[in-house]
């Protein structure tokens, strides 16, 4: 990890690697937040929405821009599960782990996904095809266990169906 700029130091090498378009976009994100120094979560949410994940160089630039440390933003990004430090896959698989789905076998679905995809929860396959997430509730408890791939919901899912469901998503 490169050191953080202190006082009047110049930006780190990572920040210099940003394109002028990225800097301009990040500047617009900072300008869109009423009080970015105190609304860091919103700032990170907007950056992630723009780029799909929070890259180190983006967080370093934002930190310098709002007068905080990279470590401060990194701490927030790693504390809250909503943030991705790695680029997401083309498709996001969400496995509902809410009570209704849990008692109907969601844990087995999650284990099977991990085995098939060779990744852990919050991971992305090497080919960038899928990201795997655990979610608390998808709002259709009567159909449990439930998974969602991108915006498509699948109910009463069994482990034997998973590979067939995933085939629909290239």
Buried (B, 14 or more C-beta within 10 A) or exposed (E): EEEBBEEEEEBBEBBEEBEEEBBEBBEEBBEEBEEBEEBBBBBBBBBBEEBBBBBBBBBBBBBBBBEBBBEBBBEBBEEEEEBBBBEBBBBBBBBBBBEBBBEBBBBEBBEBBBEBBEBEBBBBBEEEBBBBBBBEEBEBBEBBBBBBBEEEBBBEBEBEBBEEBBEEBE
